[in-house]
């Protein structure tokens, strides 16, 4: 008998109680820091703290968590093996991984996401002052925990049916596809991008909310599994059909025109929506340069990055697609576009590549 028959997580609607969090990390200092960062939130209760995966798996039926924060590198049983066991025995239990900002840490994080981890937080390479570490954890981890649950102090948003937004002028023949995505993005892109043919006639730009190093690894992984070429953005890169360009972490991705060609522009202007790269920045740039020849696509993600940029694109006459709620890990970003009445199509993830191919053919 598996442990799922003994304990089943409550799911996403916690209107009747707090989010019960189990901390799993081999560092006593990190466990203490995480507990201190979370304990001040009125909607979160830390129900346990364990030092390795074996202890965590033994603890889960007793403390009944709704979410586990899981370190990747631990003795006895590491985070990846623990995650495999959690997904097998408690498929509804939410998991957030803790990763180092290293190539090895980034690779392990992608492996964790492919195994079903819901999200991740990167560890600072230098913890610095305690107050700074606490503030960073609270600002990054608390929203990532909250995004998965309907809480007493955070009523569920009543989504209204979306209608196609009005445009100023007709849609032009597509010239470029632009995709914005955040939470759940690596797995969504791993399904969508390989469905695009090698000779897809339009350039594709992607902003995925990720730090530097992670975006290079994301591009490499997508390139290895796709017929279409996938690269990380470089400054002044010419855009061409049959190429997917992933925004570089910590840089906004914009475009400029030179004659009939389009080129990338990378800059480190201030963060927007707490993000760099930001979907809004890319979309606005495309609206200014490409007008009504853009197909924008907003996939799963927390927050509303991409909504204002979609407004600018729609005002210029572009076409807008969003991922539907059912196939999204978090319907924040696509939901914001849909709620604003800016979506021409709301589609399941598996149908989006086909729609992009249809539009690319004019």
C-alpha positions in Angstrom: 0.0 0.0 0.0 1.4 3.4 -1.0 1.3 6.3 1.4 -1.2 8.1 -0.8 -3.9 6.0 0.8 -2.8 7.4 4.2 -2.3 11.1 3.4 -3.5 13.1 0.4 -2.6 16.9 0.2 -5.6 19.2 0.4 -5.0 20.7 -3.1 -5.1 24.4 -4.0 -8.2 25.8 -2.2 -7.1 26.5 1.4 -9.8 29.0 2.3 -10.3 27.1 5.6 -6.6 27.1 6.7 -3.0 28.0 6.3 -0.5 26.6 3.8 1.4 23.8 5.7 5.1 23.9 4.7 7.7 21.3 5.2 11.3 22.5 4.9 13.9 20.0 3.7 17.6 21.1 3.7 20.8 19.6 5.1 22.0 23.0 6.4 20.8 23.8 9.9 21.4 27.5 9.1 19.2 27.4 5.9 16.5 25.6 7.7 16.4 28.2 10.5 16.6 31.0 7.9 13.7 29.5 5.9 11.6 29.0 9.0 12.2 32.6 10.1 11.4 33.9 6.7 8.0 32.1 6.5 6.8 32.3 10.1 5.8 35.9 9.8 3.2 35.3 7.1 -0.3 34.8 8.5 -1.3 32.4 5.8 1.7 30.0 6.1 2.6 27.5 8.9 5.9 25.7 9.0 5.0 22.2 10.1 8.4 20.6 10.0 12.1 20.9 9.1 14.2 17.9 8.0 17.8 17.4 6.9 17.5 14.9 4.1 15.1 13.1 1.8 14.7 10.0 3.9 13.7 11.9 6.9 11.3 14.1 4.8 9.5 11.1 3.4 9.0 9.6 6.8 7.7 13.0 8.1 5.2 13.7 5.4 2.4 11.4 6.6 2.7 12.8 10.1 2.9 16.6 9.4 0.7 16.6 6.4 2.2 19.4 4.4 0.6 21.2 1.4 4.0 22.2 0.0 7.7 21.1 0.5 10.7 23.3 0.0 13.4 20.9 -1.2 17.2 21.3 -1.4 18.8 19.5 -4.3 22.2 18.5 -2.7 21.6 16.5 0.5 23.2 13.4 2.1 21.6 9.9 2.2 18.8 10.9 -0.4 19.2 14.0 -2.5 16.5 16.3 -3.7 16.0 14.7 -7.1 15.4 11.2 -5.7 13.2 12.7 -3.0 11.2 14.5 -5.6 10.7 11.3 -7.6 9.3 9.6 -4.5 7.1 12.6 -3.7 5.7 12.6 -7.3 5.0 8.9 -7.1 3.5 8.8 -3.6 1.9 12.3 -3.3 1.2 13.6 -6.8 -0.7 16.6 -5.5 1.9 17.8 -3.1 3.5 21.1 -4.3 7.3 21.3 -4.4 9.7 24.3 -4.7 13.3 23.4 -5.2 16.3 25.4 -3.8 19.1 25.6 -6.3 22.6 27.2 -6.4 23.5 29.7 -9.1 26.0 27.4 -10.8 26.0 25.4 -14.0 25.6 22.2 -11.9 22.8 23.8 -9.9 21.0 25.0 -13.0 21.3 21.6 -14.7 19.9 19.9 -11.5 17.0 22.4 -11.4 16.0 21.6 -15.0 16.1 17.9 -14.1 13.8 18.7 -11.1 11.4 20.7 -13.2 11.2 17.8 -15.7 10.4 15.4 -12.8 7.5 17.6 -11.8 8.8 20.2 -9.4 6.4 23.2 -9.4 9.0 26.0 -9.1 12.4 26.9 -7.8 14.3 29.6 -5.9 18.0 30.2 -6.3 20.3 30.4 -3.3 22.5 33.5 -3.0 26.1 32.7 -3.6 27.0 34.8 -0.6 24.4 34.9 2.2 25.6 38.3 3.4 23.8 39.9 6.3 20.9 38.0 8.0 18.4 40.8 7.3 19.3 40.9 3.6 18.9 37.1 3.4 15.6 37.2 5.1 14.3 40.0 2.9 15.4 38.2 -0.2 13.8 34.9 0.8 10.5 36.7 1.7 10.4 38.6 -1.5 11.1 35.6 -3.7 9.7 32.6 -1.8 6.5 33.9 -0.4 4.9 34.8 -3.8 6.0 31.5 -5.2 4.2 29.6 -2.4 1.1 31.8 -2.6 0.7 31.4 -6.3 -0.4 27.8 -5.9 -3.2 28.3 -3.4 -6.5 30.1 -2.8 -6.0 31.7 0.7 -8.3 33.5 3.2 -6.5 36.8 2.7 -6.1 36.2 -1.0 -9.6 35.4 -2.5 -9.6 33.7 -5.8 -9.9 36.1 -8.7 -13.2 35.7 -10.6 -12.1 35.3 -14.2 -14.5 36.7 -16.7 -14.9 35.2 -20.2 -12.6 37.0 -22.6 -13.5 38.5 -25.9 -11.3 39.5 -28.7 -9.9 43.0 -28.3 -10.6 45.7 -30.9 -7.7 46.8 -33.1 -6.7 49.9 -34.8 -6.5 48.6 -38.4 -6.1 45.1 -39.8 -3.8 42.3 -38.8 -0.7 42.3 -41.0 1.0 39.2 -42.5 3.0 37.8 -39.5 6.6 38.7 -39.4 7.7 37.5 -35.9 6.4 35.3 -33.0 6.9 36.5 -29.4 6.4 34.3 -26.4 6.3 35.3 -22.7 6.3 32.7 -19.9 7.3 32.2 -16.3 6.2 29.6 -13.7 5.9 26.2 -15.5 7.6 27.6 -18.5 10.5 25.2 -19.0 8.1 22.3 -19.3 5.6 24.2 -21.4 8.4 25.3 -23.8 9.7 21.7 -23.9 6.4 20.6 -25.3 5.7 23.6 -27.6 9.1 24.3 -29.2 9.7 20.8 -30.5 6.4 20.9 -32.3 7.6 23.8 -34.5 9.1 22.5 -37.8 12.7 23.2 -38.7 11.6 25.4 -41.6 9.1 27.4 -39.5 9.1 30.6 -41.6 9.2 33.2 -38.8 11.7 34.1 -36.1 10.5 33.3 -32.6 11.5 35.4 -29.5 11.0 34.0 -26.0 11.2 35.7 -22.6 11.3 33.2 -19.8 11.7 34.6 -16.3 15.1 33.0 -15.4 18.5 34.2 -14.1 21.6 34.3 -16.2 23.1 30.8 -16.8 19.7 29.2 -16.5 18.6 30.8 -19.8 21.6 29.5 -21.7 20.9 26.0 -20.4 17.2 26.3 -21.3 18.2 27.3 -24.9 20.6 24.4 -25.1 18.1 21.9 -23.8 15.4 23.1 -26.2 17.8 23.0 -29.1 18.8 19.4 -28.3 15.1 18.2 -28.5 13.8 20.4 -31.4 14.0 20.4 -35.1 14.1 24.2 -35.1 17.3 25.9 -34.0 17.2 27.4 -30.5 19.9 29.8 -29.2 20.3 32.2 -26.3 20.1 35.9 -27.3 23.2 37.9 -28.1 23.3 41.6 -28.8 22.9 42.6 -32.5 21.8 39.1 -33.6 19.9 39.1 -36.9 16.5 37.4 -36.6 15.6 34.8 -39.2 12.9 32.2 -39.9 13.7 28.8 -38.4 15.4 30.2 -35.4 14.2 30.6 -31.8 15.9 33.2 -29.6 15.7 32.9 -25.8 16.2 36.1 -23.9 19.4 36.2 -21.8 18.9 36.2 -18.1 19.4 39.7 -16.5 19.0 41.4 -19.8 15.9 42.8 -21.5 15.3 41.7 -25.0 14.3 44.3 -27.6 14.4 44.5 -31.4 15.5 47.1 -33.9 15.0 47.3 -37.6 17.7 47.9 -40.2 16.3 48.0 -43.7 14.2 44.9 -44.1 16.0 43.0 -41.3 15.4 42.8 -37.6 18.2 42.6 -35.0 18.2 42.0 -31.2 19.0 44.6 -28.7 20.1 43.6 -25.1 20.1 46.1 -22.3 20.0 46.2 -18.5 17.4 49.0 -18.1 15.6 48.8 -14.7 13.5 45.7 -13.9 9.8 45.8 -14.9 7.3 43.7 -13.0 10.3 42.8 -10.8 11.7 41.0 -13.9 14.7 41.3 -16.2 14.1 40.1 -18.9 10.5 41.4 -18.9 7.8 40.3 -21.4 6.3 43.8 -21.4 9.6 45.3 -22.5 9.9 42.9 -25.4 6.3 43.3 -26.5 6.5 47.1 -26.4 9.6 47.1 -28.5 8.0 44.8 -31.1 4.9 47.0 -31.1 7.0 50.0 -32.0 9.2 48.3 -34.6 6.9 45.6 -36.1 3.4 47.0 -35.6 0.6 44.7 -36.7 2.9 41.9 -37.9 3.5 40.3 -34.5 1.9 37.1 -33.1 2.2 37.4 -29.3 1.8 34.3 -27.1 1.5 34.4 -23.3 2.0 31.0 -21.5 1.8 29.8 -17.9 3.3 32.1 -15.3 2.8 34.1 -12.0 1.9 37.7 -12.1 0.8 39.9 -15.0 4.0 40.5 -17.0 3.0 40.7 -20.6 -0.4 42.2 -20.2 0.5 45.8 -20.8 2.9 44.8 -23.6 0.0 42.9 -25.2 -2.1 46.1 -24.9 0.6 48.0 -26.9 0.8 45.2 -29.5 -3.0 45.0 -29.9 -3.2 48.8 -30.3 -0.7 48.4 -33.1 -2.9 45.7 -34.7 -1.2 42.5 -33.7 -2.7 39.0 -32.9 -2.7 37.6 -29.4 -2.8 34.0 -28.1 -2.8 32.8 -24.5 -2.6 29.4 -22.9 -5.8 28.2 -21.2 -6.2 27.8 -17.5 -6.5 24.0 -17.5 -3.1 23.4 -19.1 -1.3 26.2 -17.2 0.6 25.6 -14.0 -0.3 29.1 -12.9 -2.9 31.1 -14.8 -1.5 34.5 -13.8 0.1 35.9 -16.8 -2.2 34.4 -19.5 -5.2 35.1 -17.2 -4.3 38.8 -17.0 -4.3 39.1 -20.8 -7.5 37.2 -21.1 -9.3 39.2 -18.3 -8.3 42.4 -20.1 -10.1 41.2 -23.2 -6.8 41.1 -25.2 -6.8 37.5 -26.3 -7.8 36.5 -29.8 -7.4 32.8 -29.0 -7.3 31.0 -25.6 -5.9 27.5 -26.3 -4.6 24.4 -24.6 -0.8 24.2 -24.7 -0.8 21.3 -27.1 -2.8 23.4 -29.7 -0.6 26.5 -29.7 2.2 25.3 -32.0 -0.4 24.3 -34.6 -2.0 27.7 -34.4 1.4 29.4 -34.8 2.1 27.3 -37.9 -1.3 28.2 -39.3 -0.8 31.9 -38.7 2.8 31.8 -40.1 1.5 30.5 -43.4 -0.6 33.7 -43.6 
